[in-house]
Amino acid sequence: MATALDSRDARDPSDEFGVLLRRWRRQRGVSQLDLALSAGTSQRHLSFLETGRARPSRYMVVALAGALDVPLRDRNTLLASAGFSPAFLARRDSDPDLAAVDAALTHILDKQEPFPAIVIDRAWHLRRANTAAERMLAFLAPDGLPTAADGSIDLAAWIFDPDGLGQWLLNRDEVLPHMARRLGPSAPHWAAGGGAARGGAAEVEDAAPLPPVLTLDVSKDGVAVRLFSTITTLGEPQDIALHDIRIESFFPADDASRAVLEAMARG
């Protein structure tokens, strides 16, 4: 009797694995030879994996995903497509294992006062914010912010909405293309839908080279602030949710902006 190990048909999960692997390799702009060398295999074997003529081991799936810097969530998808169980979990915020990480995030956000700091995921859903960020968001969006399907604040939708942040953003022709690049594949959708940079997705693709440090210049009701940001990630996260998060800290780009933020903190 034929078994799953010696019989191949259109439903073989490794066929799907080959499609996904080739898609990730092309998205990263890596040749078969370069990927094979990085993963410690041969170009011939990699070619067989992509076409479904060979089946990957669990070790090989992990090695290829690591060489391609595939996000943890998508590494699980690659493993499943090859018939293996997931390697990474997404713990709940209440999980005791996350207590130390939660404390670290709280420490970073608190120490950023009186300047804004936020925690976002890779889709730019707002996960946490310090008091300074809450003040700034309340000032710029007094009627509230759009929400995602999970109930979190959808910063991407607000940023590219011409009636959202766009109406207060003085240098939107510089900032929005940069934001779109950071968002990745979903950027053209948001840019076109929100009318980013007067030309939508087309202008995002044709954007001029960015300056060394891009500032966020906002002005509302006579209050002007110029900010630049730094981005912090967790080192070697093994949890899907933690792998997705970014801590973005905003700093005043000049003395006048610093004075405004300090004044806002004093109420």
N, C-alpha and C positions, 0 to 999 in steps of 0.2 A: 504494500500500500504506500502510495506517495505521501510524503509528509511535507510540512511547511519548509523544511530545510532542503529538500531535494526536488521540489516542484515550484516552478515560477510561473506566475500568470499576471494579468493586468492589475490584480489587487495586491501584489507583493509590495509591502511597505518600503522596501529598499528602492523601488522605482521612484516613489515620491521623494525619497531621500536624495536621489541623484538630481532631480529637478530643483529641489531646494538648495542643494549644495552649489550647483552651477549658478543659480540666481544670486546667492550670496557672494560667490567668487567674482562674478561680473560686476555686482554692485560695488565691491571693494576695488575693482580695477586690477585684479591680480591674475597673472597667467597661471596655467596649470603647472608649469615647471616650478615657478616661484612658490606656489602653495605646497606642492609636493615636497620641496626642500624644507620649507618651514615646518611641515607636519611630520617629517621623517619618513616619507614614503617615496615611491617612484611615480613619475608622471604617467606611466602606463597604468599603474594600479588606480591612480586618481581618475584617469579617463574612464576606466572600467566602472568605477563607482558612480560617476556622473551619468553614464549611459545605462546603468542597471545591470551590467554584465558581471559585476562583483558585488558582494555584500559586505558592508563595513562591520568591523568589530566595535564594541562600545568604546574601547580605547581610541580607535581611529576617529569616531564621530567627535569625541571630546577634543582630540588633538586638532582636527580640522576646524572645529568651531572656535577654538582658542586662537589658532593662527589667523583666522579671519576676524577676530575680535567681535564675534557675534554676541549680542546681548543675552543675558542669562535666560530670559523668558523664551527667546528664540532658540537657544541651545536645547531647551526641553522639547521644543517642537521638532528639532532635528533628530533628537534621540527617539522620540515617539515615531517619527516617520521611518526610522530604521528598525523599529520593533523593540525598543528598549524603554525601560521606565525612566521617569524624569530624575535628574540629578539635583535640581534646585527647587526649593520651596519658597512660598511667599507667606511669611509668618504674619500673624495679626499684631497690631500695635500693642496689645496687652500681653503678648508673649514675654515671659520672664527673660528669655535670651536677649531681648531687645532693650532691656532696661538700661544697660550701659550706653548703648547707642542713643537712646532717647535722652539720657542725661547729657551726652556730648552735644546733641543738637540744641538742647535748651541752653547750654553754656555758650555756644557760638552765637545764637540769636540774642541772648541777653547781653553779651559783651559787645555787640555791635551798636547798642543804643548810644547816643540818640539817632543813629543812622539806620536806615531800613535794611532788613535782611529777611529773605524768604526761603522756604524749602519747596521745591517744585519737582515733579516727576518728568519723564522724558516727553510727555505730551503737554507739558506746561500747565498741569493742573496744580493749583496752589494747595500744598499740604500743611504748611505751617507758616507763621509770620510773627515777627516780633512786634512790639507795640509801635515802634516808629513806622514800620511798613503798614500796619493797620491804619495809622493816622494818615499816611500819604495816600493810601487807597481810598479811604473815606473822603479825603479832600478832592481827589481827582474823579471819583465815581460816587457822588452822594446818593444816587438813585440805586446803587447796588451794582453787582458784577454778574456776568453770565455764569451759569453753572453747567458742569458736565453731567453725563448720565449717572455718575456715581455720587452726585451731589456736591462735589468739590468745585471750587471756583476755576473757571476756564480762562486763564490769562491769555492764551493765544487768541481766543475769540475777541476778547476785549482789546488787545493790542492792535489787531488789524481792523477793528471796527472804526470807520470814519467818525462815528458818533461816540466812540469809546475813548481810548487813550489818544487816538489819532487827532482829535480836535484840540488837544492841548500840547501835542508834540511838535516843537518848532523845527526840528531837524529830521522829520519823518522820512525824507528822501534818502537819508543816510542810515537811519536806524532800522526801518522796516525791511530793507533787503538783508541786512545783517541778521535780524531776527528770523527771517525766512530761511536763511542758510542754516541757522542753528536748529530750526524745527525739522529740516530734512524733507523727506518725501511729501509730507502734508503741507508744506509751505505754499506751493502754487495754489492749492485750494483756498487757503486762508487769504492769500494775497489777492487773488482774483475776486473772492467773495467780499473782501473788505475794501477793495480799491486801493491797495497799498501802493504808496509811492507814485501816484498818478498814472501808473501804467499796469498795475496788477502783476501777474506772474512774469510777463514779458520783461518788465523793467527789472524784476528781481534777478533774472538770468543775465541781464546786460549791465548789472551794477558795476560802478567803477571800483577800483581797489580801495579797501578800507584803510582808514588812518590807523596808526599804531594803537591808540586808545580811543575808542568811540564813546562819546558822552551821550547821555540821555537828557535832552534839553526840553523841559516842560515849563509851561507858563499858564496860569489860570488866575483870574480875578486879581491881576496885578502882582501875583506871587510867582517869581521865576526861580527855578532850581536847575543846576547842571550836575549830573551824577555820572560816575563811572562805576563799573562793578568788577568784582572778582568772583570766581566760581570754585567751590570746594566740593570734592567728592570723597566718599569713603574708600579707604585703601583695601583692595582685594575683597569686596563684598561677596558673600556666598548666598545671599538671600535675594530673591528677585526684586522685591520692593525696595530694598536698600540699594541694589545695583542701579535702579532707575532714578534715584533722587539726586538732585543737585542743590547745593546751598549757595544762593547768590546774595552777596553782600554789596550794598551800595555805599559809595563814599562821595562827599562833596568835591566837585572839581575846582572850586574856587572858594575864597573867603566869604563871598556874599551868600553862596549856597549853604555853607556851613552855618552861617548866622541864621538863615531861614530855618534850617532843621533844628537848631538848638532852640530857637524861639518857639517852634511848634511843640517841642518837648516840654517847654515851660507852660504851654497852654495859652 
